[in-house]
Amino acid sequence: MGSGINLREEILQMYMKNYHGGAMKLVIIGGEPLDVLEGWTMELFSKVKAGPLLDMTPKTDMPFWKSGKLYKLEAVRDVHSLFLSWTLPCLHKEYMKKPEDYLAHLLGHEGKGSLLYFLKAKGWASSLSAGVGSGGSERSSYAYIFEMSIHLTDSGLKNVFEVIGAVYQYIKLLKQSEPQEWIFKELQDIGYMEFRFAEEQPPDDYAVDLAENMLFYSEKHIVCGEYIFEDWDPELVKHALCFFNPDNMRVDLLSRSFDKQSQAIQCEPWFGSQYIEEDIPSSFIESWRNPVQLDADLHLPRKNEFIPGDFTLRNANSPRSSSEDNPHCIVDEPFIKLWYKMDMTFNVPRANTYFLISVKDGYSSLENSVLTELFANLLKDELNEVLYQAYVAKLETTISVVGSKLEIKLYGYNDKLPILLSNILSTFRSFSPKTDRFEVIKEDLERAYKNTNMKPMSHSSYLKLQVLREIFWDVDEKLGILMNLTFTDLLKFIPKILSQLHIEGLCHGNLSEEEAINISKIFRSTLSAQTLPEEARHGERVICIPNGENFVRSVRVKNDLEENSVVEVYYPVEQDIGKGATRLRAITDLFSSIIEEPCFDQLRTKEQLGYTVDSSPRMTYRMLGYCFRVMSSKYSPVYLQSRIDNFINGLSTLLDGLDDETFEHHRSGLIADKLEKEPSLSYQTGDYWSQIVDKRYIFDMPKLEAEELRTIKKDDVITWYNTYIRSLAPKHRRLAIHVYGCNSDIAEAAKLQEQLWTAIDDVQSLKVSSQFYSSLC
């Protein structure tokens, strides 16, 4: 009730004024017949009052920002981000022409000749994106806001005005060269193909998207409006380009190196964020208005060789009945093992091909683990142009390091997939990094290490894994090693890790068996390495916490201004192996389903401990466990722990009091969940892939769990709880991670020793004196 304002009254006024039929769009999606849906619509929405139609006509004469200013903002994480924004006229009516998407495609391009390619060669930037955002504020009837965000290196930060100069050189190139119809045609082909083969998305998201589309597109284009590039209008592109000038530009610079002592600091009124507003020297603005020279390295992109042309479905001549339900192994050699399943369900010309490449000694020491990451990041950097062109044509690639392995995933339209894979693997084999890129990528990795664990939730997961995994290289130690690594160290290391390899992969989707076998041949013919023997492949071992033990690890948040504390309590159950494993997983899932809502209701709704409260099963390298998590800005970890314990101890009463009908409701609901068909090809691939990564190879796991659930009774769940979770249970043991926010006192952690908790002060010495489970994956 501040300053005589009645807040409730104000909210009601706002509601009465704005929430009426004229300002609303309604989308109903359901499996029922149309007349049933219509009946429900009348019943639920006929009381919405009518109102004047929304005025969507473009409005003008409203300056959005002062030009010629540079806004400096303080970053929490170690980043330097440059944001350039321009206002374009409202383009609602031009959705068939999409001039803003044409320009975003060119300004955000990453191939040779592009702005980013140029900035990378200078060592000034590591990534860039450009375009009009999809939110209402970027696409209003007043203006479209076109934003470019550039991740700068340290050197780019020092030369920030030169970076903006390069942007205006590229804009000049676009103004000088006629708009190109072939580029529009490429976007048109990709848009048409994406619409024709769109994957089903969850109906709730789809309803939201369509309701929003109704505001922008005419009736016949509500479903396809965002995909179509119908009318080529070079004059409109030229008109839009006129708005890309320094007098219509806003510049924001987000960085850690923010001068806190500056006299010019201002405070933004809503969140209290600090910023500095500076004038950009007029000499720079003049030079941006009309750049004197155009660097020869800037030019339009070349034609995209990855746009697919063959959309035929490989399953057309496959008898449905003979098709394998699950992936099966079609190549099983010492060097490569390949699983394969042709898609018989989704009928789209897409395929997902995932590979794990075990390298020699990639994780065997702290230094090797850092060198492996450097190698992978430099490889991605080297491949960036090719991967970007394929990405534009909707054939995507991710390359990441998973322990001692490189994981390479290619997913999208299958037509050009083998060409892309050949490209990646030949670079992989013959790759020799360059020293200037080494410095830039090393700086990027240093920044990534410094930014790790800034969020308390991910920090607690990290600390949990640090205790559970036998070998776990600490990020701060990795940072220390990285600082001292030289270019020569990396050059010596690369031939070593590539000397012996082992590949395991999965081909799933629109590929014939012959095509999949040919993919395995690409590996064999391109990579000239020896086979990495089985005993030399890294197996992950998980710590065995003794029964009755309560370990706690207490740590401060990494960011001194972070107010949230997190408590994560992890209960190991059993290793996921042997005859009873499927049943045990099913019981654990059923327990989770029963307590999920009461846990949320008690700890979040009633006790209001914090915004995030969750409880769920965990599978960590084939170790089944159960986890409770709470994040709170109000309470200390010791108090949160006591409330979680109180809830867990009360579960006996809850489970005993569960009536048959409620239990049956949970059980049949979970069975239905397990048997529900996957919504898309990628979901299904993800399930299969996790079976391969975990070396379990039970590809119909949900079905087997559903079968077990049919015979699981309430007593089985109670016995499970009494065995693993209840305090003083025979196999009760736990690991608690306490992350202390800046407002809670870590000295409090000492109180826990009185409650039979064992503090882990030194993770390494704990591991020396501990037993570990045998490695399963």
N, C-alpha and C positions, 0 to 999 in steps of 0.2 A: 504493500500500500504506500509506495513512495510518493511524495509531493502531491497528495490529494487525488491521485489517479486510482480509480477502481478497476483493477486489472481484469476481473471477471467480466465486468460490464464492457470493457474495451474489446475483449476477445469475442464476446457475444455479438457486439456491433460489427466486428470484422467478419464474423461468420455470416450474419444476416445479409451483409452487403455483397459478399463475394461468392458464397456457396449457393448457386442457383443453377437451374437447367441451362441457361444461356451460356454459362462459362464452363460447362462440363461436357465431357465425352464419355461414353460408356461402351465397354467391350465385354461380352460374355462368351467364355469358351467352355464347352462341356460336351460330354459324349451323348447326352440325351437328345431325343427328337426336338426339332425347332419349336413345336407348339408348347412342349413342356418348358423349354428354356424361356419362351415368351411369357408363359404364365408366371414363372418365378420372377422375371424382370418386372412385370406389372406389380406383383405382390411386394417386391422389395423396394422398388424405386418410384412408384407412382406418387409417393408423398413429397418428392423433391419439388420445390416450388419453381415456377417458371421465372424467367428473367430476360433482360435484353441480351441479344447475341453479343458475343465478345467482339470487340473492334480489333481486327487483326491488320488494319491497313498500316503501311509503313509510316513512321513518324520521323521527323528530322529536327534540325536546328538544336541539337543538344550536344554541347561539347562533353566528351567523356573524360578527358584529362588535359592537364597543361602540357604543352609540347616543350621540347628542349630541356627536359628534366631527367636526371638519373636518380632513381630511388634505390638506396642501399638497405638491405634487410639482413638481420642476423640469423644465421642458420644454427640449428641445434647439432645437426650431424656435420661431419667434415665434408662439405660439398661446396662447389662454386657453380651456381646456375644462373645463366643469363636469360631473361625473358624479354622478348620484344613483341609488342602488340600493336596492331593497326586496326582502325575501325573501317569496315566496308559498309556500303549501303545494305539495307535489309534485302535478302535474296530469297525470301520465302517463295516467291512466285517463279523463281528460276530453277526449280529443282530438276527439271528435265535437262537443264544445260550444265548445272554444277560447276560454274567457273571457279569457285573457291576450292573444289576438290582437284581440279586440273592444276591449279597453282600450288596446292599443298603437295601434290604428287611430285612436282619439280623442285620446290624449295626444300622438301624433306627427303629428297632422293639421296642414296648413299653410294651409287656407282661412280665409276671414273667420270671426271668432269663436274661432279656435283659440288655443292657448297661444302658439305661435310667432308668429302674426300679431300678437298683443298685445305680445310681447317685442320684435318688430321695430319696432313703432310707437313703443315707448319708446326705441328705439336701443340696446337692451341685448344683443341676440343676432342672429346672422346665420343660424344653422341649428340644427336639433334633430332627434334621432331617439330612438325609444323602443321598448322591447319586450324579450322574453326571447330571449337569444342562442340560436344553434342548437347550441352546443357542449355536451359532456357536463357541464362544470362549471356551466353555467347551467341545465341540465335534469337534475339528479341526483335520486335517490330521497329525498334529504334536503330539498331545496327547489328551487323555480324562482327564478332571480334575474332580476328585472325591472330593466332599467337605462335611464336616460334620459341622453343626452349632449347638452349644449348648448354651441355655440360662442359664446363671449361676445365682445362688443366691449370696448374699453378702459373705456367707461362701464359696461358690464355687470359688468366685474370689480370696479369700485368699489362697485357696488350688488348684490353677489352674494347677500346675504341677502334683498333685495327680490325678486330673480329667483326664489329658492326660494319666497318668499311667493306669487308669482304662480302657481307650480306648484300650491301647496296651494289657491289660490282655484279653479283649474280642477278639482282633485280634488273640492273641495266641490261644485262645479257638478254633477259626475258623480254624487256621492252624493245630491244633492237631487233630480235629475231621474231618473225611472224609467228603467231600461235600455230602449233603443229597439229594437223588433223589426225596424223597417225598415232600420236600420243593419246588423244581423246579416244580413238578407236580401240587402243589397247585397254583403256579403262572401261570402255563400253563392253568389250568381250569378257573381261574379268567380272564385271558387275552382272552381266547376263548369266554367266556360268555359275556365279555364287548364288543367284536367285533360283536358277533351275535346280541346283543340287543342294539347296539349303538344308542343313540338318535340323531335325526337330529340336526345339528348345523347351525348357520347362514352361507349361501353359501359363503359370502366374506371371513369369517375366514377359512372355509373348503378349499377354493381354495388356500389360503396362505399355509395352512398345507400341502396340497398335493404337491404344487410346491417345498416345502422344502424336503418332502419325496423323491421326484425324485432324489435328490442329494445323498440320502443315500441307498435307497432300490432298488433291481432289479425290473424289470418292473412288474412282476406278484405280487409283494408284496407292491406296492406303497400305496395301500389303507389299507392294514392290517399289514404292517411291524412293527408298534409300539406295536401291541397286541400279536404277536406270540412268543411263547417259544417252538421252534420246536425240537432242538437237545440238549440232555443232555450231557455235556462235562465236567466231573469233573476235568480233567487235566487242562482245560482252567481256571476254577475257581481257582485252586491251583496256576496257573501261575499269575493270576491277584492279588492274595493275596500276592505274593512275593513283590509287589510294596508298600504294606502298611508297611513302615518302617521309622524310624525317619530321615534317611538321605535323604529321598525323600519327606519330609513333610514341609509344610509352616504353621506357626502359627500366626494368627492375633487375637488381643484382643481389642474389641471395648467397651469402658466404659466411664462413666461420671467421675470416679475417676482417671483422667488423670493428671499427675504431670506437671502443666504448668510452673513450675519453673525450670524444669530439663535442664541441660546444653546440653543434647543429642538431643533436639528437632530438627527435620529436617522438611523442608517444601516441600510438594509434588508440582511439578512445574505447573500442569494444573489448579487445583482448589484451590491451596494454603492451602490444609488441612495439619494440623500438625500431625507428627507421631514420634515415638521413636523406634529405632532399637536396640534391646539388644541381647547379646549372651545368649543362654540357657546353664546353667551349664552342663558340660560334664557328670557329675555323673548321671543326670536325663536321658540324651540321652542313656547312657550305660544301665540304668535299663529298658528303654523302648524297647531297641533292643531285650532283652530277659528277660521278667518279671520273677522274681524268683518264686513267687507263683501265683496260679490262685484261686481267691476267689470262695468259694463253691457256692455262690449265683448266679454266672454267669453260665448259661446253654442255650442250644438252645431252641427255643419256642416249645410249645406243639401244637398238631394238631389243626387246626382251625375248630371249630364246626359250624361256621356261613356260610361256603361256601354252597350256595343253590344247591339243587338237583332237585327241582320241578319247572319246567318252564311252566306248563300248563296254558293256558289263561282261566280265569273264564268267560269271556264274550262269549265263544264259543257256549254255550247253551242258551244264552239270545237272545230272538227275538229283532232285531234291533229297530223295531217300538215301542215296549212297553217300551224301556229304557228311563229313566228319562233324560231330557236334563240337568237338574241342580241338585246340591246336594239337598237331602231332609232329614228331621230329622227322624232318625229311633229309637233313644232312647231319651226320654224326661222325666227325673226323677229329683227330687229335687237335687240329688247329682251329676248327670252327664247328659249332653246333648250331643248327638252325631249326626253329619251330615255325610251323606254318598253319594258317587257317584261311581258307577263302571265305569271304563274307557271303552269307546266304540270307541275311536279314534286312540290311538297310538299303541295298541296291543303289549305291552311289559310286561314281568313278573315283573313289579315294582309297588310299592305302596308308597304313601306319607301319613303319619299319623301325624297330628299336634294336639297338646293339649295345652290349657291354664289352668293352675291350680291356682285358686285364693286361697291364703293362708290367715290365720287370722292375721290382723294387720301387714302385710308385709311392708307397706309403711306409716304407720300412724304416725311415728315420724322419726326424723333424725337418731336416733340410730337404730331403727328397719330396716330402709332401708339399712343401712350398714351391719347389722347382716344377713339380707336376702341374700345380695350378698355374704357374707362370707359362708353362708350355701350352696348356689348354687355352689360356686367354690370348696368347700370341697367335695360336692357330686360328682362333675365332676371328681375330683382327685381320689376319692374312686373308681369310676366306670371306671377309665381310661383304665385298662387292657381289660375289656370286650368290651368297646366301640371301642378300637383300633382293636381288633380282628375282630369285625363286620365291621369296616371301611375298613380293608384290603379286606374283602369279599364283599365290595361295598354296605354295608348297613350302612348308616351314621346317626349320631345323633348330634343334637345341643341342649344344655340346656342353656337358658339365662333368665335373669330377666327383665321383662317388667313392670315397675311400681310396682304394688302390686302382680304381678302374675309371676309364673314360666312358661316359654314357653318351651315345649319339642317337638322337631321335629324328627321323624324317617323317613328316606327316602332311598329307594333303592330296592333291590330284596325282594319280599314279603315272600318268603318261610320261612325264619327264623325270620321274624319280630315279631311275637307274643312272641317267646322265649326271644328275646332281651328286649321287653317291660316288660315282667314279671321280668326279671333280674333287670332292672332299678327300677321298682316300689318296689320290695321287699327291695332293698338297700335303697331307698327313705324312706320307712316306718321305718326300723329297724336301721337306720344309726346312729352310735355314733362316732363322729370324734375323732382322736387321737391328743394328745397335740403337738407332734413334727410336724405333718402335718399342724396343726393350725398355728404354727409359720411361716412355709414356705409360706402357702397360704396367710397369713396376709401380709407378706412382698411383695408377688406378687401383691396383691390388692393395697397396698400402692404405689407401683411403677406405677400401672395402673392409679391411681388417679393423681399422679404427672405428668404423661405423657398426661393426658386429656387436650385438647385445645391447644396443641402445634402447630397444623396447623391452620392458621387464618380462613380458610373457615369453618372448623368444629367448631371453637371457635365462629364464628358469629351465626351459627345455634343454638349452645348451649345457647348463650345469648338471642336469640329470644325466644326459648322455655321457658327460665327462666322467661321472662316477661309474656308470653302467658298462661302458666299453673298455676292454682291456687296453687297447692302444688308442689314444685320443690326443692329438697334438693341439695344445692350447693356443688360442688365437693371439694372445699377447706375446707368447714365445715365438710364434710364427712371424709376427711383426718384427721382433728383434733380429731373427735370422734374415728376413727379407732385406732389411736395411743394409746388410753386409754382403749380399749376393752380387756377383758381378756377371757381366755378359758372358765372360769366358766360362764361368761355372755352368751356365745354362747350355752353352755350346758343347761342353764335355758330357753333360747329363743326357741330352736328347738321344744320341746314338745308343746309349746304355738302355734306356727304358724301351726303345723301339726294337731292341735286338731280339727280344722274345715276347710273343703276344699270344693271347688266347681270346677268341671271339665267341660270344653266345648271343643269338639274336632271335627276333620274332618278326615274321611278315604276316600281316593280317589285313584283309580287305580285298580290293579289286585286283588281285594278282593270280595268275594261274600258277600251278605248282612248278611248271617249267620256268616261268619268270622268276619265281622265288629262288629256284636252284641257280639261275643265272646271277642273281644278286649275290649269292654266296661265292660264286666264281669271281666276281669283281674283287672281293676281299683277297682271294687266293692269288689272283693274277697281279694285283696292284701292290700288295704288301709282301715284301721279300723277307719277312722275319722268320725266325725259328719258332717252334711251338713252346709256349711257357709251360713247363711241367706242372702237373696238378699240385704237388707239394709246395711249389713256389708261389701259388696263388694265395693271396691274403684271405684268411678266414676270420670272420669277426667273432670274438669270444665275449660273452657277457658275464659280469661278476655274479657270484653266487652269494647273496646276502643270507647269513645264517638265520635259521628259524628263531623267532623271539627277539631279533635285533631291531633296534630303531635308530637308523642313521639320520642325522640332520646336517645340512650344509647351509650356513648362513653367510650371505654376501650382500654388500651394498649395491645399489643401482649404479650403472656406469655413468649415466648423465646426472650431474649434481642437482639439476632442477626437476628431476622426475619425482612426482609426488606419489605415484602408485607403488604399492608393495604387492608382491605375489607370493602365494603359498601353493606349492604343488606337492601333493602327497601320492607317492607311487608304491603300490603293493605288488611285488612279484607274485605270480601264480605258479605256472610250471613251464618248462620248455615245451614248445609246440611240436611234439614228435610222438610217434607210437599210436597204439590202437585207440586210446581214449581221447586223442587230441581234438578231434572234430566235436565230440560231445562236450568237452570242456569249453571250447570256444563258444558253442551254442548256449551253454548255461551262463557263461560270462555275459554274452550279449543280452540274454533275457533278464539277468539281474540289472544290467544297465538300463534296459527299457523300463523296468518297474520303478527304479529309483530316480530316473532322470528328472521327472516333473517334481516329485517331493523335494529333491535336493535343491532345485532352482527355487521352488516356492519357499522353503525354509530359509535358505541362506541369502537369497537375493530379495525376494518379495517381503518376507516377514522381518528378517534381521537386518536387511539392507546393508550387508557387509560390503558389497561393491557391485560394479556394473557387470563384471564378467564372473560367472559361476558356472563351472561345468564338471561333469563326471563321465568318464568313458573308458572302454577297454583300450589297451595299448599293445601293439605287437612290435617288439624291438629286436631285430635280428633273430626272429623265431622264439623270442621269450615273451610269453603271454603275461600281461600285467593289468592292473587296474589303477586309474588315476583320478584324483579329485583336485580341482584347481579353483582358486579364488584370487581375483585381483581387486585391490581396494586402495582408495586414496585416503580413507578415514582411519583405518585400524592397523595396528602393528601385526607383523607375522605371528608373534606368540599368541596374541588374542585370536587371530584368524584360525590358527591351528587348534585352539581349544574349542572353537565353535564347529569346526569340521569334525573333530573327534566326538563332540557331543552328538552331532547328527548321525555319524557312523554307528555310535553305540546305541542310538535309538532305533536302528534299522531292524533289530530283533523283533521289536514290538510291531513295527510296520509290516514285516514279512509274515509274522504269525497271524496278524489280523487281516491279511489279504483274503477276501472271499473268492470263491471258485469262479464266479462270473468275471471279476476284475482280472484274475490271473489268466483266465482263458482269453480275455480281450487282448492282454499283452502278448500272449503266446501266438494267437492266430494272426495278430497284427505283424509280429516279427516274421512269422512264416511267409506271410504275403509279401513283406519287404524283400525277403531273401529270394522269392520266386519271381519278383517283378522283373520284367524284361528291361535290359539296359536301354537308356533313351537314345544313345548314339554310338556310332562305331568307336569313337575315341574312348568312351567310358569302358566299353567292352575290352578294348586293347589294354587299357590301364589295369583292369582286373587280371587279365592273362599275364601281363608283364610283371606284376607284383609276385605272381606265382613263380615266375622264372628267376627274378632277382632273389627271392627267398629260397630258391632251390627246393620248393615244395612240390611243384608240378601237379597240384590238384586243381585242374582247370574248371571243375564244376563244384567248387567248394560251397557256394551259397546253397546249391541244391542238396548237397549232402548234409549241410547244417540244418536245412529245413526238415529233412527226414528225421534227424535226431530230435529236433524240437517236438515232433509229434508225440514222442514217448517221454518227454521231460515233464516231471511233476513239480508241484510247489515244493515238496520236501527236498528235491534235488537242489533247488536254488538255496533253500535254507541251509542244507548241508554244506554247499559251496561257501556261503557266507560264513558259516561257523568254522570252516576249515582255514580260510585264507584271510578274512577281513576282520572278524570280530576280535577285540583285544583279548589276549591270552589264548587265542585259537592255536591249535597245534602247529600250523604252518604260517602263522601270522608273522610277517616281517615287513618293514617299510623303509622307504627312503623319502625324507621330506627335504624339499628345497625351499629356503626362505630368502626372498630377495627384499631387502629393506629399502623403502622409498626415502626421499630426503628428509621427510618429517618424522620418521620413526627411528628410535635409538637402537643401534645394533648391539649395544651392551646388554639389552634385555635378553639376548639369546642365551646368556649364561643361566637364566632361570630354567631352561629346558633340561639341564643335566639332572636337576632334582626329580624330573619326571621320567627318568630312565632313558633319556635320549643320549646317544653317543654322537658328540660333535665330530664332524670330519674337518680337521684343520688342514691336513695335507693329503690330497687325493692320491698322490704317488705312493706314499708309504702305506696307505690303506691297501692299495693294489698289491704291493709286495707281499703283504701278509694274508692275502685273500685267495680263495679258490675261485675257479672260473668254470662255467659250463663248457662242454665240448662245442666246437664250432659247427653250425649247421648251414651257414651261408657266408 
